[in-house]
Structures are given as C-alpha cells and as structure tokens.
C-alpha cells in the first residue's frame, strides 16, 4: 500500500507474521519513494532495548501498549506537523535560510544551532576550504556565489558545482568522515554560515526527518554529477556551453519572468564548468554572439532571449 499510494503516516506493530515491524521499517527507509513517510511503532514490546532498536532504525515515535487514545492522537498530530515542515520548499534567500534553520531547531530542539553558528565573509577568489583538509563545519551560503572544484595535477580545474544563497555544502565529507575531495572558492563577495560539525552530527542523530533531508540533498547531488559526466562524455562542446549558460540562468536569475539574463563570469571558470579548453569556449561564445543569441561586454555575458536560446538548442542539438 505504501508503494502504491500517497501515504501521510505509517503506524506499525513489531510482532507480526511473515515480516515483523523491523523488516517493514527497513524496507520503507531504503525506498526513496517512502523514506520520508513518518513512521510510528505501536507495540506491546516495551523493553528499553526494543525502544532503542526501533528509534535507531528510523522510527519517528515509539508508543507501547497499553496506550491512551489521546497519546496516540497527539503523536500523530505532532508527526504530521513536523513532516509538513520538512517537506517545505524554502526560498533561496536570507529569509528562506532563516526559516529552514528555525524549523530545524523547532523540530528537534537543538537550541544552540544558530547561537554556535558564525557567519564569515569571503572576498572574491578567496578559498573557503581546500582539497585534502579535514572538515570542521557544515557550510550554508547566505549571500553571494561559490564554486566547488577539483584541480588536476597539471593545474587544470573542473568545476563540480555552483552554489547560490540557500545552498548547503561541505556535508558529503562530514557524512563520510573523510577529508575534502574538492575545494570551494568565492566567485564574488560572499557570506557563509559555518555550523560546527558537532552540531551537524547532533542534528542528524536527534531527528530522523532532518537526516532524511540531507540524504535527499545528497541523492540529488549524485544525480546531478552523473548527468554532468554523461553530458561531458557524449555532448558536443557547443551544446555543453549552451546548456551551461541555461543552467546559470535558471540558478541565478532573480526574476524568472525576464526573457534576458546577464551574468559576470570569467572565461576560465565557464570553461571549467563545461569541461573544455578556454580557447574552445571563446570560439563557441563568439559563434553564439554572431547568431544574435548572446551579447558580450568584458566578463559579462547576456542571454538576449532565453526562450529563443532554448529553442536554438532543441533545433540544432
């Protein structure tokens, strides 16, 4: 039923024939379609070890029999409310960031999260962290633009991701407990919220819903990187440049109703996003300019009409 329907909440016993409750929660938690569904154990197994096992496997609540009807209703109400908070799509601005942090705090009572987090300002081209160093913080971009990249032994770069206000970064190595496998650098003056890794671990360990949110972020990141590698392997340079400009437009344009879009980015950075030589990028941009798709002034690139540009990609690629 959980696989076939839209489910708001699951209440499950532990002692059941064929498949017990622990088996159910294992299957539910490992299926991306059902992993975010709030899960309550309602069972006669009331030993402390049973409770700990249930919560460690990902249950959001554990009610032992005999139970009071008000107790059950309050648990259901609480889980549905918290589930709705965590499902929310937060706006990628300062207000959205603060809303997310406030919701996280209220969900798991980690009252010192914002108090211990400090904000650090970075200048253009200043490094936030470097490949090979050990992580100490979960980062949240409050204002500005940041790139994460990997450097080849001969000095070439490949930009892994471009970040905007509201994006978390640096969390994959915290989850793996490994050194950074990439570097992060400010593309412009940026403000970054630095959450100590101890608070990040407490946040994950004390609330299953928050943990699922970061797992969801991580799965989306993996999917994006797979698509990036696929395009680099099989798409022409011209198509990759066009798609990179479209991606920048979708990520950074403030007003989605505007047909035109302008961004200031170095040719080297754009080439590193595309995965090509700077010379090849410049030739491609010149072709787009000649065809009236973009305008170029110094480091500024303007997509004249995004709809026309997307139509061009569909027609020729």
Secondary structure, 3 states (H helix, E strand, C coil): CCCCCCCCEEEECCCCCCCCHHHHHHHHHCCCCCCCCEEEEEECCCCHHHHHHHHHCCCCEEEECCCCHHHHHHHHHHHHHHHHHHHCCCCCCHHHHHHHHHHHHHHHCCCCHHHHCEEEEECCCCEEECCCCCCCEEEEEEECCEEEEEECCCCCEEEEEEECCCCEECCHHHHHCCCCCCEEEECCCEEEEEEEHHHHHHHHHHCHHHHHHHHHHHHHHHHHHHHHHHHHHHCCHHHHHHHHHHHHHHHHCCCCCCCCEEEECCHHHHHHHHCCCHHHHHHHHHHHHHCCCEEEECCEEEECCHHHHHHHHHHHC
